[in-house]
Amino acid sequence: MVAGIELRTDFDAASLRRLARKSKDSGQARRLLALAEVYDGRSRSEAALVGGVTLQSIRDWVLQFNEQGPDGLVDRKAPGPTPKLDAAQLEALKNAVERGPVPAVDGVVRWRLIDLVQWLSEEFGVSLDETTVARHLKAMCYRKLTARPRHYAQNEFAAAAFKKTSRRKSKPFGQVSNRAPRSRSGSRTKPA
């Protein structure tokens, strides 16, 4: 059997258990406790049982611990896929939206998401989805604005003739009415 990769000599089992108690990251604490078992002289298989992982994971943890110390065992967010647009391309997109389309050159009178997708494809050779372009525009603080739809055969003058007018104004508040005054007891008095 091949001997496992040696752990750093500047730590011991007690110090790793102490760090595991103080850790706010449960994954880091589990990894530190598994490596503390290795410092105690137990086999890597027993350390894998303590950590609830495979021998390969223990090996990876040893390499990370040797290289970066206890901070190398903290859970990190995965980087995700690399963005298709770099900073220069995002700036070009922003400038294109700011200046607006040139109908003779771009073939449109206003930018739609599908038009911007096509423009990015022609300009940079990047294939993006409309939702991705919308997400980039939203990150740049742009909002989707649309004009209110209007029927092509609508007649403005005919529409004005059918507009509702408000009713006649009622009496102003506090104006005296023709009702009989109330007495102190709440009943109405008869006019004389």
C-alpha positions as CSV (number, residue, x, y, z in Angstrom):
1,M,0.0,0.0,0.0
2,V,1.2,3.5,-0.8
3,A,1.6,5.9,2.1
4,G,-0.7,8.9,2.1
5,I,0.3,12.4,1.6
6,E,1.8,13.8,4.8
7,L,-0.1,16.6,6.7
8,R,1.5,19.9,7.7
9,T,3.6,19.8,10.8
10,D,2.6,23.2,12.2
11,F,-0.8,21.8,13.3
12,D,-1.9,18.9,15.5
13,A,-5.1,17.1,16.3
14,A,-6.0,19.3,19.3
15,S,-5.5,22.5,17.4
16,L,-7.7,21.2,14.5
17,R,-10.5,20.2,17.0
18,R,-10.2,23.7,18.6
19,L,-10.6,25.3,15.2
20,A,-13.5,23.1,14.4
21,R,-15.3,24.2,17.5
22,K,-14.8,27.9,16.7
23,S,-15.7,27.5,13.0
24,K,-18.9,29.0,11.7
25,D,-18.8,26.9,8.5
26,S,-20.1,23.3,9.2
27,G,-18.3,21.9,6.2
28,Q,-15.0,23.3,7.4
29,A,-15.6,21.9,10.9
30,R,-16.4,18.4,9.5
31,R,-13.2,18.5,7.4
32,L,-11.1,19.7,10.3
33,L,-12.4,16.9,12.5
34,A,-11.7,14.3,9.8
35,L,-8.1,15.6,9.4
36,A,-7.7,15.6,13.2
37,E,-8.3,11.8,13.1
38,V,-5.4,11.5,10.7
39,Y,-3.2,13.5,13.1
40,D,-4.2,11.1,15.8
41,G,-2.7,8.3,13.8
42,R,-5.9,6.7,12.5
43,S,-6.1,5.5,9.0
44,R,-7.5,7.6,6.1
45,S,-10.4,5.1,5.8
46,E,-11.4,5.9,9.4
47,A,-11.1,9.6,8.7
48,A,-13.3,9.2,5.7
49,L,-15.9,7.6,7.9
50,V,-15.7,10.5,10.3
51,G,-16.1,13.0,7.5
52,G,-18.7,10.9,5.7
53,V,-16.8,11.0,2.4
54,T,-14.5,8.8,0.2
55,L,-10.8,8.4,0.4
56,Q,-10.4,10.7,-2.6
57,S,-12.2,13.5,-0.8
58,I,-9.8,13.0,2.2
59,R,-6.8,13.3,-0.2
60,D,-8.3,16.5,-1.7
61,W,-8.8,17.9,1.8
62,V,-5.2,17.1,2.7
63,L,-3.9,18.8,-0.4
64,Q,-6.0,21.9,0.3
65,F,-5.1,22.0,4.0
66,N,-1.4,21.6,3.2
67,E,-1.5,24.4,0.6
68,Q,-3.9,27.0,2.3
69,G,-4.2,25.9,5.9
70,P,-7.6,25.7,7.7
71,D,-9.0,28.5,5.4
72,G,-8.6,26.2,2.4
73,L,-11.3,23.9,3.9
74,V,-14.0,26.5,3.9
75,D,-17.0,26.0,1.5
76,R,-16.7,28.4,-1.4
77,K,-19.3,29.3,-3.9
78,A,-18.8,27.7,-7.3
79,P,-17.7,30.2,-9.9
80,G,-20.3,29.2,-12.5
81,P,-19.9,29.4,-16.2
82,T,-17.8,32.2,-17.6
83,P,-19.8,35.1,-19.0
84,K,-20.1,35.2,-22.8
85,L,-19.8,39.0,-22.9
86,D,-16.7,40.7,-21.6
87,A,-16.6,44.3,-20.2
88,A,-15.8,45.9,-23.6
89,Q,-18.8,44.1,-25.2
90,L,-21.1,45.1,-22.3
91,E,-19.9,48.7,-22.8
92,A,-20.6,48.5,-26.5
93,L,-24.1,47.1,-25.8
94,K,-24.7,50.0,-23.4
95,N,-23.6,52.5,-26.0
96,A,-25.8,50.9,-28.7
97,V,-28.8,51.2,-26.4
98,E,-28.0,54.8,-25.5
99,R,-27.6,56.0,-29.0
100,G,-30.5,54.0,-30.3
101,P,-30.7,52.2,-33.7
102,V,-30.0,53.9,-37.0
103,P,-32.8,52.7,-39.3
104,A,-30.7,52.7,-42.4
105,V,-27.9,50.7,-40.8
106,D,-29.6,48.6,-38.2
107,G,-32.9,48.0,-40.1
108,V,-35.1,48.8,-37.0
109,V,-36.6,52.0,-35.6
110,R,-36.4,50.9,-32.0
111,W,-34.4,48.3,-30.1
112,R,-36.2,45.1,-29.2
113,L,-34.5,42.3,-27.3
114,I,-34.5,40.1,-30.4
115,D,-32.9,43.0,-32.4
116,L,-30.1,43.3,-29.7
117,V,-29.5,39.6,-29.8
118,Q,-29.0,39.8,-33.6
119,W,-26.8,42.9,-33.3
120,L,-24.6,41.1,-30.7
121,S,-24.4,38.1,-33.0
122,E,-23.4,40.2,-36.0
123,E,-21.1,42.6,-34.1
124,F,-19.2,40.1,-31.8
125,G,-20.2,36.6,-33.0
126,V,-21.8,35.9,-29.6
127,S,-24.9,33.8,-29.5
128,L,-27.1,34.9,-26.5
129,D,-30.7,34.3,-25.5
130,E,-33.2,37.2,-25.2
131,T,-33.5,36.6,-21.4
132,T,-29.7,36.8,-21.0
133,V,-29.7,40.2,-22.9
134,A,-32.6,41.3,-20.7
135,R,-30.7,40.4,-17.6
136,H,-27.6,42.3,-18.7
137,L,-29.8,45.4,-19.5
138,K,-31.5,45.1,-16.2
139,A,-28.1,45.1,-14.5
140,M,-27.3,48.3,-16.4
141,C,-30.5,49.8,-14.9
142,Y,-32.4,49.8,-18.1
143,R,-36.1,49.0,-18.1
144,K,-38.4,47.7,-20.7
145,L,-40.7,50.4,-22.0
146,T,-43.5,49.9,-24.5
147,A,-45.9,52.3,-26.0
148,R,-49.6,51.9,-25.3
149,P,-51.1,49.9,-28.2
150,R,-53.3,51.7,-30.5
151,H,-55.6,50.3,-33.2
152,Y,-54.5,51.3,-36.7
153,A,-58.0,52.5,-37.7
154,Q,-58.7,54.5,-34.6
155,N,-60.2,58.0,-35.3
156,E,-59.1,60.5,-32.6
157,F,-62.0,62.8,-33.3
158,A,-64.6,60.1,-33.1
159,A,-63.1,58.9,-29.8
160,A,-63.3,62.5,-28.4
161,A,-67.1,62.6,-29.1
162,F,-67.7,59.4,-27.1
163,K,-65.7,60.5,-24.0
164,K,-67.7,60.5,-20.8
165,T,-68.2,63.8,-19.1
166,S,-68.6,64.2,-15.4
167,R,-71.9,65.0,-13.8
168,R,-72.8,68.4,-12.5
169,K,-71.0,69.4,-9.3
170,S,-72.9,68.9,-6.1
171,K,-73.3,71.5,-3.5
172,P,-70.2,72.5,-1.6
173,F,-69.6,70.9,1.8
174,G,-71.2,72.8,4.7
175,Q,-73.9,74.6,2.6
176,V,-77.2,74.9,4.5
177,S,-80.0,72.6,3.3
178,N,-83.7,72.9,3.5
179,R,-84.0,70.2,6.2
180,A,-85.5,71.1,9.6
181,P,-82.9,71.8,12.3
182,R,-82.4,69.2,15.0
183,S,-83.1,69.9,18.7
184,R,-80.7,69.0,21.4
185,S,-82.4,65.7,22.1
186,G,-81.8,64.6,18.5
187,S,-85.4,64.7,17.3
188,R,-86.4,67.1,14.5
189,T,-88.5,70.1,15.3
190,K,-91.4,71.0,13.1
191,P,-91.1,74.3,11.3
192,A,-93.6,76.9,12.4
